[in-house]
Amino acid sequence: MLLFGIVLIALAAAAIVAANRRVAVRHAMIGASTSEVADLAVEQEALVDLGTVGGFSRVAAVVGYAHPVEEGPLRSPQTGTECVWWRRVVRTPYGHEGGGQTVHEEASDRPFVLVEETGNITVDPRRTVPVQPEKVAEVSSFDPAYGGLVREEWVLRPGAEVYVHGEVHDREGALTIGAPAAGAFVVSTRTPTALREDSLLLQRRWAWGGAVSGAAGLALVVAALVT
């Protein structure tokens, strides 16, 4: 009973940490208003005029339409879907909610271009997984080493409307938005409002779960010590 109570208290602490992380992500997205690429370019050019080359950096959010770089679109490895980004996961299925042990996971890391009314900006998709990309495959198969397997694939197609929140910089010359050294990096097909609502809902679930687990764990510990 004592050990189980301690485990519940540990789970409660983990849930509270997770809830706080959701708060940090939501606050970061609330704090960064959507920027136009032309305005970001003006800020960058002002630094260049002052003699600072490759030193522009600030957190921003941009909404636009995904397009491939000059080399042309990618082809996803499983379905051959034309895209600007893809992710592929092979997992062993279990449970009833699409869970499973991940056997293999890979994603493209080539940049793509976000096009909006005032200009274009390069997106470096490394160090994040886009929120709600298009799922183009979920195929069950059998493997002698693992038994049943599920092979899934997601893509961002050319022309998809995408919201990106991250660090805008010019370290490679052109304006690029990617993962900041610290803080949120979000690439999503959902709107900022929908993302904030999702984050708030998850925060509340983690917080309530942590409170319930903590109370139950404390009660078990007290009961064990009393007896």
N, C-alpha and C positions, 0 to 999 in steps of 0.2 A: 504493500500500500504506500509506504514511504517513497520507494523508488518511483512508482507510477506518478505520485504527486509531484516529485521533483521534475520528472519528464514533462508533465503538463505545464509547470511554471516556466520551464525552458522554452516550450513551444509558444507560450504566451509572450515571452520576451521577443522571440523571433517574429511573431505576428505584429507586435508594436513597432519593431524596427522596419518591417515591410510597409506598414501604414505610414510611417514618417517618410519613407522614400517616395511613396506615392504623393505625399504632400509636397515634397521638394520638386518633383517633376511637374506637378500642376502649377505651382507657384512660378516655376521657370517659364512655362508656356504663357501664363497670365501676364508675366512681366515683360515679355518680348512681343511687341505689336508687330503685325505683318509689315514688312518693308518692301519697297519697290527697288528693283535692281538698279534703276537709274540713280536713285538716291544713294545707294551703297557705292556706286561707281564715282559719284561726286565726292563722297567722303574719302575714297581711296586716292583720287586724283589730287585732293587737297594735301594729303600727306606726301605724295610724290613731288608736288610743287615745292614743298618744304625740304625736299632732299631725302625723304625716307622712302626707300624702295623695298618692297617685300615685307613691310612692317605693319600693314593694316590688319587689324583683328578686332572683331566685336561679335557679340551674340546677336543673332537676328532670326527672324522667321520669314520665309518666302513661300508664296503659293504660285504654282505655274503648271505647265504641261511638260511631261517627260519626253525627251527626244534623245536619240542616240548621238554619240560623238561622230566625228568625221569618218571614222572607220566603218560606220554603219551599225545596224542593230545586231544584237546577240541572238543566238539560238539556244534555247534551254536544252540541257543534255538528255532529258527523258522524253519529251514530246516534240522537241524541235520547234517550239513556239517562238516566234519573233518577239523580242523584248529588249528592254534596256537594263534589266536586272532579273536574276532568277535565283531561286533557292530550292535545294533538293534534300529530302530527308528519307532515310530508310530506317524503319523501326519494327520491333516485334510488338504485335498488338496484344493488349490485355485490357480487361475492364470493359465498361460500356460507354466511355466518354472519349474515345479516341486516344487513350494513353498508350504507353509502350516504352520499351527501352530503345534508345537511339543507337543504331548500329553504324550508321554513316550519315554525315551531314556536310554539305558543301554549298557555297553561294558564290555568285560572281562578285568580283571586286573592281570591275572596270567602271570608271566614272561615266555619268550620263549628264545631259544638259537639261536644265529646267528653264523653260521659255515662258515669260510673262509679258504683259503689254509693253513694258518699258525697256526690256532687254533680256539677256540670257545670263545664267550663272551655272557653273559646273558643280555637280553634286558628287561627292566622294562617299559611296555607300558603305565603306568599311566601318567596322565596330558598331553596327546596329543591324536589326532585322526590321524591315518596313512593317508597319501596322496595316493589317487587312489588305495584303496584295491579292491578286486574283489566283485562286487555286485551279490549276489546269489538269491535275492528275492525282488519283488515289487508287493505286492498283495493288491488289493482293497477289502474292506469289508464294512459292515454297522453296526453301533453301535447305540443303542437307545439314548445314552447320548450325542453322538457327531455327529451323522449322518454318512456321508461317511468318511472312514478312509483308509489310505495307510500304509501298514506294509512293511518296508524295512530292508534288512539285508546285511551286508558286512563281508567279512572274509579275513584273510591271511592264505593261505593253507601251509602245510608243503612243503618245497622245493622252495617256492617263493623267488626270489631274492629281497633283501631289502637293502635300504640305510638308515643308522641311524646316525644322528648328535646330540650329546648331551654331558653330563658329564660322563666320565669314572671314576669309583671309586671302592674301595674295602672295603667299610664299612661293608658289610656282609661276607667278606672273599674273595669270588671269584670276578673276574673282572666283573663289571656290567656297562652298559651304560643306562642312564635314563635322566630325566628332570633336568637341572641345576637349581640352586637357582635363577639365572637370565640369560636371553638370550634364544636363539632358541633351541627348541627340535623338531627334525624332524624325523619321521619314514615314509618311502616312498617306493613305488614300482617303482617310476620314478628315473631316473639318476640325479646326482647332476647338470649336465649341463641343463637338462630339467627344473629342479626346479628353477635354477637361471634365466632362460629365462622367466618362468611363473611369478616369482617375479618381474622382470623388467617390464613385460607387465602390471601387476596389478598396479605397482607403477605409471606408466605413465598414466593409466586410472584414478586413484584417483587424480593425480596431475592436469590433464586437467579438470576433473570434478570439482575439487575445484576451479580452476581458473575461469571457466565459471560461477559457482554459486556465487563466490565472486564478480565478475564484475557485474553480474545481480543484486545481492542484493544491492551493493553499489549504482548502478544507481537508483534503486527504492527508497532507503533511501534519496538520494539527491533530487530526484523528489518530494518526499513527503514533505521534509523540505522546498523546494522552493515554493511549492504551498500552 
